[in-house]
Amino acid sequence: MSTADRPLPTFDELPSFKGFTGCAWEVWGKDDQLGTVNLLTDELVKEASKEIKTGKAIGLNWPINFPAKPSFQRKEPEHEILFAFGAIHDDILHINTQSGTQWDGLKHFGLIEHGLFYQGTPASFFKNGNLNISSPSDVDPDLIKYGIQNWAQHGICGRGVLLDLVKFYTEEQGKLPYNPFAAHPIPLADILACAKKQGVTFRRGDILILRVGFIKSFTEASVEERTALASRPDSFAGIEQTEDMKRFLDNHFAAIASDQPALESWPPAEGVQHLHQTLLGMWGMPIGEFFDLEGLSKHCAETGRYTFFFSSWPLNVLGGVASPPNAAAYF
């Protein structure tokens, strides 16, 4: 039986682990390093390619320069142009791979109170600091285990589905019922209502993309508002952290992304578990953040098409924690 046809447990069939429901460790085998990217089989990608009808392509990457003052106290992006001689330039980028448009990888976030990452891997297993990998013929597999190179070498490609919550709320209520720059849990009921209004149904292995409004609001904000945003405690709208949301997301999506700095409402309310712990730590699901969905949402609204072929090839960094996605939608 191929991976594409393999039956998978539902959320409620998965075991619990120390207070966490829905533990999917070893669903793909004890040595797995792909997580839900396993769903993106050759057969699924071939079927998803049927979404390409006009050849229209739309990039989903915010310029790597933004935000100039990143959230979560991350390093500001630096870009230096070097003049060599004559008519020759080089340039140097120095970034935190999660300062802007990004995929969170399997080494980014685990079960905080237990110090465990995907597959129950203890935090002490990973080496911090410079990995010093100099020879392609002599790479220690433990040194790069669960690194972003696994997704980079496989690709995150399949059928993308946009749920434009900004458009949904604006049409239903006249405005957003929240500030993208402040903590607000978006309920599952609204996500499902948005999908219904757009005429969207989901398939196994879909890449779910949510437009919540951060990049639109950031672009429209004044310089003073952007400066204030960088200097205050991090707080952002995002999806709610409920058991029903987990049950929905375990509808065998291959990945999930949004235009917010954090996919989930941030910070979680007191006593509420971070959803990152379940998605990355328990399931191995890529989390995309800061995706630029403005051009995509405009095209979807104009054409009435909210599904497309999605392509993403992260940076092939051995042992990497995260990466810009190099993502695009094709219609």
Secondary structure, 3 states (H helix, E strand, C coil): CCHHHCCCCCHHHCCCECCECCCCCCCCCCCCCCHHHHHCCHHHHHHHHHHCCCCCEEECECCCCCCCCCCCCCCCCEEEEEECCCCCEEEEEECCCCCCCEEECCCCCCEHHHCEEHHHEEHHHCCCCCCCCCCCCCCCCCCCCCCCHHHHHHCCCEEEEEEEHHHHHHHHHCCCCCCCCCCEEECHHHHHHHHHHHCCCCCCCCEEEEECCHHHHHHHCCHHHHHHHHHCCCCEEEECCCHHHHHHHCCCCCEEEECCCCCECECCCCCCCCHHHHHHHHCCCCEEECECCHHHHHHHHHHCCCEEEEEECCCCCCCCCEECCCEEEEC
